[in-house]
Structures are given as C-alpha cells and as structure tokens.
C-alpha cells in the first residue's frame, strides 16, 4: 500500500459518508459522531503502530483499517436508526460488505484487501477467531485497542455530561440496577458479554470489562492516565460489589502498562 492508494481510500471514505448528510439534527449528530470517531481511531492506530515500530507500509495499512473499521455504522443507522447490533445487524459484517461492494479495495494487493476485510469484520467480536496468521491477528488486535481507546474517551465524557441521547446509550433503559452475571464475569477477569446487557449500567460495566481485552502497553497507559475506570464508576449507583472490582481493573492496567516496549517482532510472537 502506498500513499496514493491510502489517499484514494480516504477520499472515498469522505464521499461515502457524505451521502448520509441529513437535515434531521438528531440523525446528523449520529453520523457526525461516527465520522469523527473513525478519524480518531485512525490516529490511534498510528499512535499504537509507532510503539510497535511498524514500517511505512504497515503503518498505512493500520491507519486505513482505523479509518474504515466502522463504515458499516452509517448504513446501519440509516436502515434501523440505532447503533445496537442486537436490534439491527452486525455493523462490522455490514462494513465489510460495503467495502466489498463496487471494488472499493480493488487497487490494493489481494493480501492487503484480505487483511483489511478481516480486521474490519473482527473488530467488534467478543473473541478473535483462532487459526488466523500472526499478521492478521496483530492488525485485528491493533484495531480493537484503537477502537476501545476512542469509545472510552467519548462515552466517559458523555456519561459525565448526564446528557440523554438514545443512540449513544444503544436505547438501553437507565435504571439503577446492574447485572450480577456481568459483574461476576469481570471479577473472574473476563470481559463482559454484550448479549447479557440489559440496562445502561450493564453497558457501563461492559466498558470497564474492556480492560481485560486490551493488547498493548500503550493502550493500558492511556486508559490509566485518563482515569476512565474511576470516572465511569462515578456515574454508576453505589455498590460495594462494583467498588471491589476497581482494584482488580487498575491492577490489570498497571501490569499491562508496565510491560517492556514491544517491537513488531515481539508483537507478532503472540504465543
């Protein structure tokens, strides 16, 4: 992948997402949110890639994946007026279908096309599929970390603002309860399962559980420095059970964040 190919896909992204401009202020806010999110995730991929010492082509691939990872969100919201996959369809698979349509990636080598499509398809899965090459797994892990970094930034600020916007909350009821089942998963140091989410507080627990699904020291350091765990906790009801969870989350962040710097070969040596 060279600079010309990267710029061409960037132009396509802005043209494609520009089709969803609408006079409805609520809907327009949703589209603008996802466009801005995509640009920041692209930058997060670059920042993580620097710490992995990716070469120029690898960095271009990483930034491209970051830019297009959520392209399915636009058609999802257009069709269903929600960002909830459970109430519509899997936005990652929809995004991969969009990229396959019309030869959007046709200028790229076949292995690069496959890499981008797999990373987009896998970025929202609970677990990465087994049996993929180390190269594919690396870029899948990279986009997952980059995506989480921005979602945590956006949602933490949103929760703190006390605003009420249905699409940000996935239309979940804001009730003073939470799932003990999700909390139990987190206490066992397992990420939460989106299929168990029933309320807004469950959704917040899910964000906290992302700590256990991080891959790179850079990501853990940023999350710790921004105090996302503590800040999200403050927007939830009082609970000794949740309070006992926080030291586990913070200890996991510290352990990952303190790992020695990883170069590309160390990152590929996943086992």
C-alpha positions, 0 to 999 in steps of 0.5 A: 500500500502506498500513499496514493492508494491510502489517499484514494481510500480516504477520499472515498471514505469522505464521499461515502459518508457524505451521502448520509448528510441529513437535515434531521439534527438528531440523525446528523449528530449520529453520523457526525459522531461516527465520522469523527470517531473513525478519524480518531481511531485512525490516529490511534492506530498510528499512535499504537503502530509507532510503539510497535515500530511498524514500517511505512507500509504497515503503518498505512495499512493500520491507519486505513483499517482505523479509518474504515473499521466502522463504515458499516455504522452509517448504513446501519443507522440509516436502515434501523436508526440505532447503533445496537447490533442486537436490534439491527445487524452486525455493523462490522459484517455490514462494513465489510460488505460495503467495502466489498461492494463496487471494488472499493479495495480493488487497487490494493494487493489481494493480501492487503484487501484480505487483511483489511476485510478481516480486521474490519469484520473482527473488530467488534467480536467478543473473541478473535477467531483462532487459526488466523496468521500472526499478521492478521491477528496483530492488525485485528488486535491493533484495531480493537485497542484503537477502537476501545481507546476512542469509545472510552474517551467519548462515552466517559465524557458523555456519561459525565455530561448526564446528557440523554441521547438514545443512540449513544446509550444503544436505547438501553433503559437507565435504571439503577440496577446492574447485572450480577452475571456481568459483574461476576464475569469481570471479577473472574477477569473476563470481559463482559458479554454484550448479549447479557446487557440489559440496562445502561449500567450493564453497558457501563460495566461492559466498558470497564470489562474492556480492560481485560481485552486490551493488547498493548502497553500503550493502550493500558497507559492511556486508559490509566492516565485518563482515569476512565475506570474511576470516572465511569464508576462515578456515574454508576449507583453505589455498590460495594460489589462494583467498588471491589472490582476497581482494584482488580481493573487498575491492577490489570492496567498497571501490569499491562502498562508496565510491560517492556516496549514491544517491537513488531517482532515481539508483537507478532510472537503472540504465543 
